[in-house]
Amino acid sequence: MATNNLNVTQFTWQVILNPNAREHNCLKIWKDIEKLLREKNIQYVIHFADAPLKGIETARQLCMDGHRHLMVLGGDGTLNEVVNGICESGVALNEVYLAVMPVGRGNDWARTHNFSTEIGQNLEIFLKGNFMQHDIGVVKTLEHDVEKAHRYFINIAGFGFDAEVIHDVTHNKPHFLGISVYVLSLIRCLFRYKSQQVDINGSDFHFKDKSFLMVAGICQYNGGGMRQVPMAVPDDRKLDVVVVPNVRGITVVANVGRIFKGTHIQSIKGILTYQTDRLKVNSDTLLRSEVEGELLSTGDYRVELVPQTLNVLTNL
């Protein structure tokens, strides 16, 4: 892992804050972070990403205006929006430094990078200024071989069951707070979801069969702590792919504990793992996809690594 150390006190940080994160408690958390930033003489300007896609718009405009030092306060969804804004801005990614203060519900990206649940400890990580040249991926949705949409990601892209759960969360939100929203949707989908016929091509592998789910990971965790891609390394210029074959929902239930530990790769019969720098994912049926909990438009998919890397704060 190659990293570079940045003296973070020498720059003014553009802080993009999602006030709706952590059940609308992010503003309270920000007051504590703001106090610590002032104590450490960190210069900052605050920007609110308080509506859908506002993080994309804000990050894109900041980069186009010449800013190169950004900080995110929010969850995985806010981080994904900011990454998309940076990538859409047209600036050289290796000029941009992105620090993340994870204050969402799941904080799955932060798990790979060993961030803390304590604000003070995460600020100490920031002050160390240890930045990794982080891989970024992009999922392109195609219709009749023509690109109709794309979305960048910094963590995991999921196809099949993973995306079906996100679709259920989005369209049938139960009246519960926190991680229970995801868990209840997960349970519902386990009883009704059927494996789908897919045709997956990587740079040096081909899978054509029924699959329960497939994930392509830059980092290791999604779904509120499930270690679905335990072998993923964020700066190795590879997508780590896990294909779960045609299994029944009860098999997934029986292995939930192993999925959270990352040992399901060995325990679920028929799981396949690959490394690649690009993927083609086709299906004759409606195959859903998601990145960082954001549901994508349906179609066939192309998954690729972005040519440039982004400087991202890490605790590895």
C-alpha positions as CSV (number, residue, x, y, z in Angstrom):
1,M,0.0,0.0,0.0
2,A,1.5,3.3,-1.1
3,T,0.5,6.4,0.9
4,N,1.6,10.0,1.1
5,N,1.5,12.2,4.1
6,L,-0.2,15.6,3.9
7,N,0.2,18.4,6.4
8,V,-3.6,19.0,6.7
9,T,-3.2,22.2,8.7
10,Q,-1.8,24.0,5.6
11,F,-5.0,23.8,3.6
12,T,-8.6,25.1,3.8
13,W,-10.9,22.1,3.8
14,Q,-14.3,22.2,2.0
15,V,-16.6,20.3,4.3
16,I,-19.6,18.7,2.7
17,L,-22.1,17.8,5.3
18,N,-25.3,15.8,5.0
19,P,-27.5,17.1,7.9
20,N,-29.9,14.1,7.3
21,A,-27.3,11.5,8.2
22,R,-27.5,9.4,11.4
23,E,-31.3,10.0,11.6
24,H,-30.8,13.8,11.3
25,N,-28.3,13.9,14.1
26,C,-25.4,14.9,11.9
27,L,-25.6,18.6,12.8
28,K,-25.2,17.7,16.5
29,I,-22.1,15.6,15.7
30,W,-20.8,18.4,13.5
31,K,-20.7,20.8,16.5
32,D,-18.3,18.4,18.2
33,I,-16.2,18.0,15.1
34,E,-16.2,21.8,14.5
35,K,-14.9,22.4,18.0
36,L,-12.1,20.0,17.5
37,L,-11.2,21.5,14.1
38,R,-10.9,24.9,15.7
39,E,-8.8,23.6,18.5
40,K,-6.4,22.1,16.0
41,N,-6.4,25.3,13.8
42,I,-7.9,23.5,10.8
43,Q,-9.3,26.0,8.3
44,Y,-12.6,24.9,6.8
45,V,-15.7,26.1,4.9
46,I,-19.0,24.3,5.4
47,H,-21.4,23.2,2.6
48,F,-24.7,21.5,3.2
49,A,-25.8,18.5,1.0
50,D,-29.3,18.6,2.3
51,A,-31.2,17.2,-0.7
52,P,-30.8,14.2,-3.1
53,L,-27.9,14.7,-5.5
54,K,-26.8,17.9,-3.7
55,G,-23.5,16.2,-2.8
56,I,-22.7,15.5,-6.4
57,E,-23.6,19.1,-7.4
58,T,-21.6,20.6,-4.5
59,A,-18.4,18.5,-5.0
60,R,-18.4,19.0,-8.8
61,Q,-18.7,22.8,-8.4
62,L,-16.0,23.0,-5.7
63,C,-13.6,21.1,-7.9
64,M,-14.4,23.2,-11.0
65,D,-13.8,26.3,-8.8
66,G,-10.3,25.2,-8.1
67,H,-10.7,23.5,-4.7
68,R,-8.7,20.3,-4.2
69,H,-9.2,19.5,-0.4
70,L,-12.6,18.1,0.5
71,M,-14.0,16.5,3.6
72,V,-17.2,14.5,3.8
73,L,-19.5,14.2,6.9
74,G,-22.1,11.6,6.2
75,G,-22.7,8.0,5.4
76,D,-21.9,5.8,2.4
77,G,-24.5,7.5,0.3
78,T,-23.1,11.0,0.9
79,L,-19.6,9.7,0.2
80,N,-20.8,8.2,-3.1
81,E,-22.3,11.5,-4.1
82,V,-19.2,13.4,-3.4
83,V,-17.0,10.9,-5.3
84,N,-19.4,11.2,-8.3
85,G,-19.2,15.0,-8.1
86,I,-15.4,14.8,-8.1
87,C,-15.3,12.4,-11.0
88,E,-17.9,14.4,-13.0
89,S,-16.0,17.7,-12.5
90,G,-13.4,16.8,-15.1
91,V,-10.4,17.6,-12.9
92,A,-7.4,15.3,-12.5
93,L,-8.4,12.9,-9.7
94,N,-4.9,12.6,-8.4
95,E,-4.9,16.3,-7.6
96,V,-7.9,15.9,-5.2
97,Y,-7.6,15.0,-1.5
98,L,-10.7,13.5,0.1
99,A,-11.1,13.1,3.9
100,V,-14.0,11.2,5.2
101,M,-15.6,11.6,8.7
102,P,-18.1,8.6,8.7
103,V,-21.3,9.6,10.6
104,G,-23.9,7.5,8.7
105,R,-25.7,4.4,9.8
106,G,-23.7,1.7,8.1
107,N,-20.4,3.4,7.4
108,D,-19.3,0.3,5.3
109,W,-16.6,2.0,3.4
110,A,-15.0,3.2,6.7
111,R,-14.8,-0.4,8.0
112,T,-12.2,-1.4,5.4
113,H,-10.1,1.6,6.3
114,N,-10.2,1.0,10.1
115,F,-11.9,4.2,11.0
116,S,-13.3,4.5,14.5
117,T,-16.8,5.1,15.8
118,E,-15.3,7.9,18.0
119,I,-15.2,11.4,16.6
120,G,-12.0,12.3,18.4
121,Q,-10.1,9.3,17.1
122,N,-11.2,10.0,13.6
123,L,-9.9,13.5,13.9
124,E,-6.6,12.2,15.0
125,I,-6.5,10.0,11.9
126,F,-7.2,13.1,9.8
127,L,-4.4,15.0,11.5
128,K,-1.9,12.2,10.6
129,G,-2.7,13.0,7.0
130,N,-2.2,9.5,5.7
131,F,-3.7,9.5,2.2
132,M,-4.0,6.4,-0.1
133,Q,-4.2,6.5,-3.9
134,H,-7.6,4.9,-3.9
135,D,-9.1,3.0,-6.8
136,I,-12.5,4.2,-8.2
137,G,-14.9,2.1,-10.3
138,V,-17.8,3.0,-12.6
139,V,-20.9,1.1,-13.5
140,K,-22.3,1.9,-16.9
141,T,-25.9,0.9,-17.7
142,L,-26.4,-0.1,-21.4
143,E,-29.6,-0.5,-23.5
144,H,-29.0,-2.2,-26.8
145,D,-25.3,-1.6,-26.3
146,V,-25.7,2.1,-25.9
147,E,-24.8,3.7,-22.6
148,K,-27.8,5.3,-20.9
149,A,-26.4,6.1,-17.4
150,H,-23.3,5.6,-15.3
151,R,-22.4,5.9,-11.6
152,Y,-19.0,5.9,-10.0
153,F,-18.3,4.0,-6.8
154,I,-15.5,3.7,-4.2
155,N,-16.8,0.7,-2.3
156,I,-18.9,-2.1,-3.8
157,A,-21.2,-2.6,-6.8
158,G,-23.9,-5.3,-6.3
159,F,-26.0,-7.2,-8.8
160,G,-29.0,-9.4,-8.3
161,F,-30.0,-10.1,-4.7
162,D,-28.1,-7.2,-3.2
163,A,-29.8,-4.7,-5.5
164,E,-33.2,-6.3,-4.9
165,V,-32.8,-5.6,-1.2
166,I,-32.0,-2.0,-1.9
167,H,-35.0,-1.8,-4.2
168,D,-37.2,-3.1,-1.4
169,V,-35.7,-0.6,1.1
170,T,-36.3,2.3,-1.3
171,H,-39.8,1.5,-2.3
172,N,-41.2,-0.2,0.9
173,K,-39.6,1.6,3.8
174,P,-40.9,0.1,7.0
175,H,-41.6,2.3,10.0
176,F,-38.4,1.5,11.8
177,L,-35.1,3.4,12.2
178,G,-31.6,2.4,11.8
179,I,-30.2,-0.9,10.5
180,S,-33.5,-2.6,11.0
181,V,-34.8,-1.1,7.7
182,Y,-32.2,-3.0,5.8
183,V,-32.6,-6.2,7.8
184,L,-36.3,-6.4,7.3
185,S,-36.0,-5.8,3.6
186,L,-33.3,-8.5,3.6
187,I,-35.6,-11.0,5.2
188,R,-38.5,-10.2,2.8
189,C,-36.2,-10.6,-0.2
190,L,-34.7,-13.9,1.0
191,F,-38.2,-15.5,0.9
192,R,-39.1,-14.3,-2.6
193,Y,-36.0,-13.7,-4.6
194,K,-35.0,-16.3,-7.2
195,S,-31.6,-16.7,-8.8
196,Q,-31.3,-15.3,-12.3
197,Q,-29.5,-16.4,-15.5
198,V,-26.5,-14.1,-16.1
199,D,-23.7,-13.9,-18.5
200,I,-20.6,-12.4,-16.8
201,N,-17.3,-11.7,-18.6
202,G,-14.1,-10.5,-17.0
203,S,-10.7,-9.9,-18.4
204,D,-9.8,-13.6,-18.0
205,F,-13.0,-15.4,-16.9
206,H,-16.5,-16.2,-18.1
207,F,-19.5,-17.2,-16.0
208,K,-22.8,-18.2,-17.6
209,D,-25.3,-19.7,-15.3
210,K,-27.9,-18.9,-12.7
211,S,-26.5,-16.7,-9.9
212,F,-28.0,-15.5,-6.6
213,L,-25.8,-12.4,-6.5
214,M,-22.6,-11.0,-7.8
215,V,-20.5,-8.2,-6.2
216,A,-17.5,-6.3,-7.5
217,G,-15.5,-4.8,-4.7
218,I,-12.9,-2.1,-4.3
219,C,-13.4,-2.3,-0.5
220,Q,-14.7,-5.2,1.6
221,Y,-18.0,-4.4,3.4
222,N,-21.6,-3.5,2.5
223,G,-25.1,-4.0,3.9
224,G,-24.2,-2.7,7.4
225,G,-21.1,-4.7,8.1
226,M,-21.3,-7.7,5.8
227,R,-17.8,-8.6,4.7
228,Q,-18.9,-9.7,1.2
229,V,-15.5,-9.1,-0.5
230,P,-13.0,-10.0,2.2
231,M,-10.0,-10.1,-0.2
232,A,-10.5,-6.6,-1.7
233,V,-7.6,-4.1,-1.5
234,P,-8.5,-0.5,-2.2
235,D,-5.4,0.4,-4.1
236,D,-4.4,-2.7,-6.1
237,R,-5.9,-1.6,-9.4
238,K,-8.2,-4.7,-9.4
239,L,-11.9,-5.3,-9.0
240,D,-12.5,-8.3,-6.7
241,V,-15.5,-10.3,-7.8
242,V,-17.6,-12.7,-5.8
243,V,-20.3,-14.8,-7.6
244,V,-22.7,-16.6,-5.4
245,P,-24.3,-19.4,-7.5
246,N,-27.9,-20.7,-7.6
247,V,-28.5,-21.1,-3.9
248,R,-31.7,-21.0,-1.8
249,G,-32.4,-18.2,0.6
250,I,-32.2,-20.6,3.5
251,T,-28.5,-21.3,2.6
252,V,-27.8,-17.5,2.9
253,V,-29.6,-17.4,6.2
254,A,-27.6,-20.3,7.5
255,N,-24.4,-18.5,6.6
256,V,-25.2,-14.9,7.7
257,G,-22.7,-15.0,10.5
258,R,-20.0,-16.2,8.1
259,I,-20.9,-13.4,5.7
260,F,-20.3,-10.8,8.4
261,K,-17.0,-12.5,9.2
262,G,-16.0,-12.9,5.5
263,T,-15.6,-16.7,5.8
264,H,-18.6,-17.4,3.5
265,I,-16.2,-17.6,0.6
266,Q,-15.1,-21.0,2.0
267,S,-18.4,-22.1,3.5
268,I,-21.0,-21.7,0.8
269,K,-20.6,-24.4,-1.8
270,G,-19.9,-23.2,-5.4
271,I,-18.9,-19.6,-4.6
272,L,-16.5,-18.2,-7.2
273,T,-14.0,-15.4,-6.8
274,Y,-12.1,-13.5,-9.5
275,Q,-9.9,-10.5,-10.0
276,T,-10.3,-8.3,-13.0
277,D,-10.2,-4.7,-14.2
278,R,-13.4,-4.8,-16.2
279,L,-16.7,-6.7,-16.3
280,K,-19.6,-7.2,-18.7
281,V,-22.8,-8.3,-17.0
282,N,-25.7,-9.3,-19.2
283,S,-29.1,-11.0,-18.4
284,D,-32.2,-11.9,-20.3
285,T,-34.3,-10.8,-17.4
286,L,-34.6,-7.7,-15.3
287,L,-31.3,-7.6,-13.3
288,R,-31.0,-4.9,-10.7
289,S,-27.8,-3.2,-9.7
290,E,-26.7,-0.9,-6.9
291,V,-23.6,1.0,-5.7
292,E,-23.1,2.1,-2.1
293,G,-26.9,1.6,-1.5
294,E,-27.9,3.7,-4.5
295,L,-30.1,1.8,-6.9
296,L,-29.1,2.1,-10.6
297,S,-31.3,2.0,-13.7
298,T,-31.8,-1.5,-15.2
299,G,-30.2,-2.9,-18.3
300,D,-26.9,-4.6,-19.1
301,Y,-23.9,-3.4,-17.3
302,R,-20.2,-2.7,-17.8
303,V,-18.0,-2.2,-14.8
304,E,-14.6,-0.7,-15.1
305,L,-11.8,0.9,-13.0
306,V,-11.4,4.6,-13.6
307,P,-7.9,5.3,-15.1
308,Q,-6.9,7.7,-12.3
309,T,-6.8,7.2,-8.6
310,L,-8.1,9.6,-5.9
311,N,-6.1,10.6,-2.8
312,V,-8.3,9.4,0.1
313,L,-7.7,9.5,3.9
314,T,-7.0,6.0,5.4
315,N,-6.1,4.4,8.7
316,L,-4.6,1.3,7.2
